[in-house]
Amino acid sequence: MKITTRIILGYGLFIAVLVGLVVHQVVTINRMQSINRTLSGVDFQNSLACLQALRDLDLVEEYAWKSFALADPDYLEQLREFLKSFEGSLNQIKNYTWTGKDLDEIKRVELLWQTFTSRLELWQKDLPQGGTSLPQSLQNDLEMLRIRTNSLYQSILRSMSEKVEKSRRTAETAAVVMWVSTFTALAISVLVSYLIYRSISKPLAHLTEGTRAIAEGKFFYRLDASRNDEFSQLARDFNTMTRRLKELDELKKGFVAHVSHELKSPLASIQEATELLAEELPGPLNERQKRLLELNLRSLARLRSMIGNLLDLSKMEAGLIEYDMKQCDLAALIRNAVAELELQARDKQIEIRTELPEIPLFAECDGDRVLQVVVNLLGNSLKFSPKNAAIEVRAETADRIPESMPERWRRLVADAGGEGSFILVTVADSGSGIADEDREMIFEKFHQVKQGGKTAGQGAGLGLSICRIIAQAHRGAIWVEDNPDGGSRFRLLLPSRGTGESAIPRASQPI
């Protein structure tokens, strides 16, 4: 199911619950308003009318007694008024809506009232001049009227009580429905949000991991494209991109390796011919011609070095380099590297200072490859150091990983099982230094630090990349940091004892 479909269904359900809650609340409010209107507009008025009828009935009885006892015309007049008042209250009660027993009760009261008024008229025609008590039949009619009217009043009170109770239950039900709907909507929203987050975060994490792998040159990385959502199409496009990048990278490597290999033979012929000319075997040369030939020989040496680096890098990336692991004295290797570059340092008037222990620093490594690393580091320092400067080379043992090592290298050494004692080689110069943003990039292929233009003698940017591959092959690390005395300080960390046969890549294992 697509993510957009999940979002629409999830939040559609959430909205449906909210709409249902709103509809229920509107219906409940209308019901409660209807009950309140009935209570205030009908039942309350009925109860007042019943109370007024009971009051009028008491006055009718009082003045009926007085009129029969005293035969006073004033009492008769007031009796007639209260009779009209009771009849008016009775008519008011009849005008409201009644159903069932209440309607029958009203008819009984009306019938009793008609009977009472008829008898009262008959008795008033023969009314003596006083001293007569109210006839028993009229008393009985009044008592029955009072009972029926009071019964009607109690029925109204019960109806009001039932409506109030119904209103209370409706309010309680509405509150329960509101809370249940609220918690249900909240649970649905949380569940939908979690499912959406889960369906997005995991593919995004894989995509981030794949992007990081591609940035590190791991073009074999593939994403899972089996999902049936938008990320599956993204994964297929990503896999297509990585496949094309891998093809282009292999094409580039093959082209570079082929061109580099094909250039070795003509370069060797050119160098040999130039050397023969410099030795004046074909004939004598003047000083200017000798100078030009010396420049050609130096350029050829640089070009052969670049081509050799290209070939080495191609073999390393293809996993064709085999490492001859054995116990080597790193102090002796460093001395050999210094001796190899001593003439070049003297020409630039740069002093190479060494600080090496008297005892050997043994490590299980490929001596030729480690020597290549040290020579590359010293060569870089010679290129970028000013005249009359000094380069310091130190080697020491370390019982733990240095604190200055970048976190990326620290993780790599830890993942490789690096623990125990190490040998730390430091090459410090007093050049212009390396900016923070370039400290990781200088170990990438063909990356060169631009500092106001290209430096004379600067290479193709492969030496440090080769150094990094060799350091990783030995389960070590190489990084650069600021030199406290100015310039840069390259540091090479190697385990002081062997890491086992499986720790070193074989010829069939690409680095």
C-alpha positions as CSV (number, residue, x, y, z in Angstrom):
1,M,0.0,0.0,0.0
2,K,1.3,3.4,-0.9
3,I,2.2,5.9,1.8
4,T,-0.2,8.5,0.5
5,T,-3.0,5.9,0.6
6,R,-2.1,5.1,4.2
7,I,-2.1,8.7,5.1
8,I,-5.5,9.3,3.5
9,L,-7.1,6.2,5.1
10,G,-5.6,6.9,8.5
11,Y,-6.5,10.5,8.7
12,G,-9.8,9.8,6.9
13,L,-10.7,7.5,9.8
14,F,-9.6,10.1,12.3
15,I,-11.7,12.8,10.6
16,A,-14.7,10.3,10.5
17,V,-14.5,9.8,14.2
18,L,-14.4,13.6,14.8
19,V,-17.3,14.1,12.4
20,G,-19.3,11.4,14.2
21,L,-18.5,13.0,17.6
22,V,-19.7,16.4,16.3
23,V,-22.9,14.9,14.9
24,H,-23.6,13.0,18.1
25,Q,-23.0,16.2,20.2
26,V,-25.3,18.3,18.0
27,V,-28.1,15.7,18.2
28,T,-27.6,15.5,22.0
29,I,-27.7,19.3,22.3
30,N,-30.9,19.4,20.3
31,R,-32.4,16.7,22.4
32,M,-31.5,18.5,25.6
33,Q,-32.8,21.8,24.3
34,S,-36.1,20.1,23.4
35,I,-36.3,18.7,26.9
36,N,-35.5,22.1,28.5
37,R,-38.1,23.8,26.3
38,T,-40.7,21.2,27.4
39,L,-39.8,21.7,31.0
40,S,-39.8,25.5,30.9
41,G,-42.6,26.1,28.4
42,V,-45.1,23.3,29.2
43,D,-44.5,21.4,32.4
44,F,-43.5,24.5,34.4
45,Q,-46.6,26.4,33.3
46,N,-48.8,23.3,33.9
47,S,-47.5,23.0,37.5
48,L,-48.2,26.7,38.1
49,A,-51.7,26.4,36.7
50,C,-52.3,23.3,38.9
51,L,-51.1,25.2,41.9
52,Q,-53.3,28.1,41.1
53,A,-56.3,25.7,40.6
54,L,-55.6,24.2,44.0
55,R,-55.4,27.7,45.6
56,D,-58.7,28.7,43.8
57,L,-60.3,25.5,44.9
58,D,-59.4,26.3,48.6
59,L,-60.9,29.8,48.2
60,V,-64.0,28.4,46.5
61,E,-64.5,26.0,49.4
62,E,-63.9,28.9,52.0
63,Y,-66.3,31.3,50.4
64,A,-68.9,28.5,49.8
65,W,-68.9,27.9,53.5
66,K,-69.2,31.6,54.3
67,S,-72.0,32.2,51.7
68,F,-74.0,29.3,53.1
69,A,-73.4,30.3,56.7
70,L,-74.0,34.0,56.3
71,A,-75.9,34.4,53.0
72,D,-73.9,37.6,52.4
73,P,-74.1,38.9,48.8
74,D,-70.5,40.0,49.0
75,Y,-69.4,36.5,49.8
76,L,-71.5,35.2,47.0
77,E,-69.9,37.7,44.6
78,Q,-66.4,36.7,45.7
79,L,-67.4,33.0,45.4
80,R,-68.4,33.6,41.8
81,E,-65.1,35.3,41.1
82,F,-63.1,32.3,42.5
83,L,-65.3,29.9,40.6
84,K,-64.4,31.8,37.4
85,S,-60.7,31.8,38.5
86,F,-60.7,28.1,39.0
87,E,-62.5,27.5,35.7
88,G,-59.8,29.8,34.0
89,S,-57.0,27.8,35.5
90,L,-58.7,24.6,34.4
91,N,-59.0,25.9,30.8
92,Q,-55.3,27.0,30.9
93,I,-54.4,23.4,31.9
94,K,-56.5,22.0,29.1
95,N,-54.7,24.3,26.5
96,Y,-51.3,22.6,27.1
97,T,-50.4,19.3,25.4
98,W,-51.3,16.2,27.4
99,T,-51.1,12.5,26.7
100,G,-52.3,9.3,28.2
101,K,-53.3,9.3,31.9
102,D,-52.9,13.1,32.3
103,L,-55.5,13.8,29.6
104,D,-58.0,11.3,31.3
105,E,-57.3,13.0,34.6
106,I,-58.1,16.4,33.2
107,K,-61.4,15.1,31.8
108,R,-62.3,13.7,35.2
109,V,-61.5,17.0,36.9
110,E,-63.5,18.8,34.3
111,L,-66.5,16.4,34.8
112,L,-66.3,16.8,38.6
113,W,-66.2,20.6,38.2
114,Q,-69.3,20.6,36.0
115,T,-71.1,18.4,38.6
116,F,-70.0,20.7,41.4
117,T,-71.1,23.9,39.7
118,S,-74.5,22.4,38.7
119,R,-75.1,21.3,42.3
120,L,-73.9,24.6,43.7
121,E,-76.4,26.5,41.4
122,L,-79.2,24.3,42.6
123,W,-78.4,24.8,46.2
124,Q,-77.9,28.5,45.8
125,K,-81.5,28.9,44.4
126,D,-82.9,27.4,47.6
127,L,-80.3,29.1,49.9
128,P,-81.9,30.2,53.2
129,Q,-81.0,33.5,54.8
130,G,-78.0,32.1,56.7
131,G,-77.2,29.6,59.4
132,T,-76.8,26.8,57.0
133,S,-73.7,24.6,56.6
134,L,-72.3,23.6,53.2
135,P,-74.1,20.5,52.0
136,Q,-72.3,17.2,52.2
137,S,-72.6,16.5,48.5
138,L,-70.8,19.8,47.7
139,Q,-68.1,19.0,50.3
140,N,-67.6,15.6,48.6
141,D,-67.4,17.2,45.2
142,L,-64.8,19.7,46.5
143,E,-62.8,16.9,48.1
144,M,-62.8,14.9,44.9
145,L,-61.8,18.0,42.9
146,R,-59.0,18.6,45.3
147,I,-57.8,14.9,45.1
148,R,-58.0,14.9,41.3
149,T,-56.3,18.2,40.9
150,N,-53.6,17.3,43.3
151,S,-53.2,14.0,41.5
152,L,-52.8,15.9,38.3
153,Y,-50.2,18.2,39.9
154,Q,-48.2,15.2,41.2
155,S,-48.3,13.7,37.7
156,I,-46.9,16.9,36.3
157,L,-44.1,16.8,39.0
158,R,-43.3,13.2,38.1
159,S,-43.2,14.2,34.4
160,M,-40.9,17.0,35.2
161,S,-38.7,14.8,37.3
162,E,-38.5,12.2,34.6
163,K,-37.5,14.8,32.0
164,V,-34.8,16.2,34.3
165,E,-33.5,12.6,34.9
166,K,-33.6,12.0,31.1
167,S,-31.7,15.3,30.6
168,R,-29.1,14.2,33.2
169,R,-28.7,10.8,31.6
170,T,-28.4,12.4,28.1
171,A,-25.7,14.7,29.4
172,E,-23.8,11.9,31.1
173,T,-24.1,9.8,27.9
174,A,-22.8,12.7,25.8
175,A,-19.9,13.2,28.2
176,V,-19.0,9.5,28.0
177,V,-19.3,9.5,24.2
178,M,-17.2,12.6,24.0
179,W,-14.4,11.1,26.2
180,V,-14.5,7.8,24.4
181,S,-14.5,9.5,21.0
182,T,-11.7,11.8,22.1
183,F,-9.5,9.0,23.3
184,T,-10.4,6.9,20.2
185,A,-9.4,9.8,17.9
186,L,-6.3,10.4,19.9
187,A,-5.4,6.7,19.7
188,I,-6.1,6.6,15.9
189,S,-4.0,9.7,15.4
190,V,-1.1,8.3,17.4
191,L,-1.3,4.9,15.6
192,V,-1.5,6.5,12.2
193,S,1.4,8.8,13.0
194,Y,3.5,5.9,14.2
195,L,2.7,3.8,11.2
196,I,3.5,6.6,8.8
197,Y,6.7,7.4,10.8
198,R,7.7,3.7,10.7
199,S,6.9,3.4,7.0
200,I,9.0,6.5,6.2
201,S,11.9,6.4,8.8
202,K,13.2,2.9,7.9
203,P,13.5,3.5,4.1
204,L,14.9,7.0,4.8
205,A,17.5,5.4,7.1
206,H,18.4,2.9,4.4
207,L,18.6,5.7,1.8
208,T,20.8,7.7,4.1
209,E,23.1,4.7,4.7
210,G,23.2,4.0,0.9
211,T,24.0,7.7,0.2
212,R,26.8,7.6,2.7
213,A,28.1,4.3,1.2
214,I,28.0,5.8,-2.3
215,A,29.9,8.9,-1.0
216,E,32.6,6.5,0.3
217,G,32.8,4.8,-3.1
218,K,30.9,1.6,-2.3
219,F,29.0,1.4,-5.5
220,F,27.9,-2.2,-4.8
221,Y,25.4,-1.0,-2.2
222,R,21.7,-1.7,-3.1
223,L,18.4,-0.7,-1.6
224,D,15.4,-3.0,-1.0
225,A,13.0,-2.4,-3.8
226,S,10.4,-5.0,-2.8
227,R,8.1,-2.5,-1.1
228,N,4.9,-1.5,-2.8
229,D,5.1,2.3,-2.2
230,E,6.8,5.4,-3.4
231,F,10.1,4.4,-1.7
232,S,10.3,1.3,-3.9
233,Q,10.5,3.4,-7.0
234,L,13.0,5.6,-5.3
235,A,15.0,2.5,-4.4
236,R,14.9,1.2,-8.0
237,D,16.1,4.6,-9.3
238,F,18.8,4.6,-6.6
239,N,19.9,1.1,-7.5
240,T,20.0,2.1,-11.2
241,M,22.1,5.1,-10.3
242,T,24.6,3.0,-8.2
243,R,24.8,0.4,-11.0
244,R,25.6,3.1,-13.5
245,L,28.1,4.8,-11.1
246,K,29.8,1.4,-10.6
247,E,30.0,0.9,-14.4
248,L,31.5,4.3,-14.9
249,D,33.9,3.9,-12.0
250,E,35.1,0.5,-13.4
251,L,35.4,2.1,-16.8
252,K,37.4,4.9,-15.4
253,K,39.7,2.6,-13.5
254,G,40.2,0.4,-16.5
255,F,40.9,3.3,-18.7
256,V,43.4,4.9,-16.2
257,A,45.1,1.5,-15.6
258,H,45.3,0.8,-19.3
259,V,46.6,4.3,-20.2
260,S,49.1,4.2,-17.3
261,H,50.4,0.8,-18.3
262,E,50.7,1.8,-22.0
263,L,52.6,5.0,-21.1
264,K,55.3,3.1,-19.2
265,S,57.1,1.8,-22.3
266,P,57.3,5.0,-24.2
267,L,58.3,6.9,-21.1
268,A,61.1,4.4,-20.4
269,S,62.3,4.9,-24.0
270,I,62.2,8.7,-23.7
271,Q,64.1,8.6,-20.4
272,E,66.7,6.2,-21.8
273,A,67.2,8.4,-24.9
274,T,67.4,11.6,-22.7
275,E,70.0,9.9,-20.4
276,L,72.1,9.0,-23.5
277,L,72.0,12.5,-24.7
278,A,72.9,13.8,-21.3
279,E,75.9,11.5,-21.2
280,E,77.0,13.1,-24.5
281,L,77.3,9.8,-26.3
282,P,75.9,11.1,-29.6
283,G,78.0,14.2,-29.3
284,P,79.0,17.1,-27.1
285,L,76.5,19.5,-25.6
286,N,76.7,23.1,-24.4
287,E,75.6,24.1,-20.9
288,R,72.2,25.3,-22.0
289,Q,71.4,22.0,-23.7
290,K,72.6,20.1,-20.6
291,R,70.3,22.2,-18.4
292,L,67.3,21.4,-20.6
293,L,68.1,17.7,-20.5
294,E,68.3,17.8,-16.7
295,L,64.9,19.4,-16.6
296,N,63.5,16.7,-18.9
297,L,64.9,14.0,-16.7
298,R,63.3,15.5,-13.6
299,S,59.9,15.9,-15.4
300,L,60.2,12.3,-16.7
301,A,60.9,11.1,-13.1
302,R,57.8,13.0,-11.8
303,L,55.7,11.6,-14.7
304,R,56.9,8.0,-14.0
305,S,56.1,8.5,-10.3
306,M,52.5,9.7,-11.2
307,I,52.0,6.8,-13.5
308,G,53.3,4.4,-10.9
309,N,50.9,5.8,-8.3
310,L,48.0,5.4,-10.8
311,L,48.9,1.8,-11.4
312,D,49.3,1.1,-7.7
313,L,46.0,2.7,-6.9
314,S,44.2,0.8,-9.6
315,K,45.7,-2.5,-8.3
316,M,44.8,-1.6,-4.7
317,E,41.2,-0.7,-5.6
318,A,40.9,-3.9,-7.6
319,G,42.3,-6.0,-4.7
320,L,45.3,-7.2,-6.7
321,I,47.9,-6.0,-4.2
322,E,49.3,-8.7,-1.9
323,Y,50.9,-7.7,1.3
324,D,54.0,-9.5,2.5
325,M,53.4,-9.5,6.3
326,K,56.4,-10.0,8.5
327,Q,58.1,-8.5,11.5
328,C,59.7,-5.2,10.5
329,D,61.6,-2.5,12.4
330,L,59.7,0.7,11.8
331,A,62.6,2.8,13.0
332,A,64.9,1.3,10.4
333,L,62.2,1.9,7.7
334,I,62.0,5.5,8.7
335,R,65.8,5.9,8.5
336,N,65.7,4.4,5.0
337,A,63.0,6.8,4.0
338,V,64.9,9.8,5.3
339,A,68.0,8.6,3.5
340,E,66.1,8.3,0.3
341,L,64.9,11.9,0.4
342,E,68.0,13.4,1.9
343,L,69.4,14.7,-1.4
344,Q,66.0,16.3,-2.3
345,A,65.9,17.9,1.1
346,R,69.4,19.3,0.8
347,D,68.5,20.8,-2.6
348,K,65.6,22.7,-0.9
349,Q,67.8,23.6,2.1
350,I,65.4,21.8,4.4
351,E,66.6,19.8,7.4
352,I,64.9,16.5,8.3
353,R,65.2,15.8,12.0
354,T,64.5,12.3,13.4
355,E,63.5,11.4,16.9
356,L,63.6,7.6,17.0
357,P,64.2,5.2,20.0
358,E,67.4,3.2,20.3
359,I,65.5,0.0,20.6
360,P,63.8,-1.5,17.5
361,L,60.1,-0.8,16.9
362,F,58.8,-4.1,15.6
363,A,55.4,-4.5,13.9
364,E,54.0,-7.1,11.7
365,C,53.5,-5.3,8.4
366,D,54.5,-5.1,4.7
367,G,57.8,-3.2,5.0
368,D,57.9,-1.9,1.4
369,R,54.3,-0.5,1.7
370,V,54.9,1.1,5.0
371,L,58.2,2.6,3.6
372,Q,56.1,3.9,0.7
373,V,53.7,5.6,3.1
374,V,56.6,7.3,5.0
375,V,58.2,8.4,1.8
376,N,55.0,9.9,0.5
377,L,54.5,11.8,3.8
378,L,58.0,13.1,3.8
379,G,57.7,14.0,0.1
380,N,54.6,16.1,0.8
381,S,56.2,17.9,3.6
382,L,59.2,18.7,1.4
383,K,56.9,20.1,-1.3
384,F,55.0,22.4,0.9
385,S,57.7,23.5,3.4
386,P,59.6,26.8,2.8
387,K,63.4,27.0,2.4
388,N,65.5,26.8,5.6
389,A,62.7,25.0,7.4
390,A,62.8,21.8,9.3
391,I,60.8,18.6,9.2
392,E,60.5,16.4,12.3
393,V,60.0,12.7,12.1
394,R,59.1,10.8,15.3
395,A,58.2,7.2,16.1
396,E,57.0,6.0,19.5
397,T,54.9,3.3,21.1
398,A,51.4,4.0,22.4
399,D,49.3,1.8,24.7
400,R,46.0,3.3,23.5
401,I,44.4,5.2,20.6
402,P,45.5,8.9,20.6
403,E,42.8,11.4,21.7
404,S,43.5,13.6,18.6
405,M,42.4,10.8,16.2
406,P,39.2,11.7,14.3
407,E,36.1,9.9,15.3
408,R,35.7,8.3,11.9
409,W,39.2,6.6,12.1
410,R,38.6,5.7,15.8
411,R,35.5,3.7,14.8
412,L,37.4,2.0,11.9
413,V,40.2,1.0,14.2
414,A,37.8,-0.2,16.9
415,D,35.7,-2.2,14.4
416,A,38.9,-3.9,13.1
417,G,39.6,-5.1,16.6
418,G,42.3,-2.5,17.3
419,E,43.3,-2.7,20.9
420,G,46.5,-3.1,23.0
421,S,49.7,-1.4,21.9
422,F,50.4,0.7,18.8
423,I,53.3,2.4,17.0
424,L,52.7,6.1,16.2
425,V,54.7,7.7,13.5
426,T,54.5,11.5,13.2
427,V,55.8,13.7,10.3
428,A,55.5,17.4,11.2
429,D,56.4,20.3,8.9
430,S,56.2,24.1,9.2
431,G,54.3,24.8,6.0
432,S,51.1,26.8,5.5
433,G,48.9,24.1,7.2
434,I,45.7,22.5,6.0
435,A,42.2,24.0,6.5
436,D,39.7,22.1,8.6
437,E,37.4,21.4,5.7
438,D,40.2,19.8,3.7
439,R,41.7,17.5,6.3
440,E,39.5,14.5,5.2
441,M,39.3,15.5,1.6
442,I,43.1,15.4,1.1
443,F,43.0,11.6,1.4
444,E,40.6,11.3,-1.5
445,K,41.8,10.6,-5.0
446,F,42.9,13.6,-7.1
447,H,42.1,16.1,-4.4
448,Q,44.6,18.9,-4.1
449,V,44.6,21.8,-1.7
450,K,44.4,25.1,-3.5
451,Q,46.4,27.9,-1.8
452,G,46.7,30.8,-4.1
453,G,47.6,28.7,-7.2
454,K,49.3,25.4,-8.0
455,T,52.5,24.7,-6.2
456,A,55.5,23.8,-8.4
457,G,56.1,20.1,-8.3
458,Q,52.7,19.3,-6.9
459,G,51.5,15.8,-7.9
460,A,48.2,14.5,-9.1
461,G,46.8,14.0,-5.6
462,L,47.2,10.2,-5.3
463,G,49.9,9.8,-2.7
464,L,47.8,10.4,0.4
465,S,45.0,8.3,-1.1
466,I,47.5,5.4,-1.4
467,C,48.7,6.0,2.1
468,R,45.2,5.8,3.4
469,I,44.5,2.5,1.6
470,I,47.8,1.0,3.0
471,A,47.0,2.2,6.5
472,Q,43.5,0.6,6.3
473,A,45.0,-2.6,5.0
474,H,47.2,-2.8,8.1
475,R,44.2,-2.1,10.4
476,G,45.7,1.2,11.2
477,A,44.9,4.8,10.7
478,I,46.3,8.0,9.1
479,W,45.2,11.5,9.7
480,V,46.4,15.1,9.8
481,E,46.2,17.8,12.5
482,D,47.6,21.2,13.3
483,N,51.3,21.3,14.3
484,P,51.6,23.3,17.6
485,D,54.7,25.0,16.1
486,G,52.9,25.9,12.9
487,G,52.2,23.9,9.8
488,S,50.7,20.4,9.7
489,R,51.4,17.1,11.4
490,F,50.6,13.8,9.7
491,R,50.2,10.8,12.0
492,L,50.3,7.1,11.1
493,L,49.1,4.6,13.7
494,L,49.9,0.9,13.2
495,P,49.3,-2.1,15.6
496,S,52.6,-3.1,17.2
497,R,51.7,-6.8,16.8
498,G,50.1,-8.8,14.1
499,T,46.3,-8.7,13.6
500,G,46.1,-12.2,12.2
501,E,46.0,-13.5,8.6
502,S,42.3,-12.7,8.1
503,A,42.9,-9.1,9.0
504,I,45.0,-8.3,5.9
505,P,43.2,-8.2,2.6
506,R,44.2,-10.9,0.1
507,A,44.8,-10.3,-3.6
508,S,41.2,-11.3,-4.3
509,Q,39.7,-8.9,-1.7
510,P,39.1,-5.3,-3.0
511,I,39.9,-2.7,-0.3
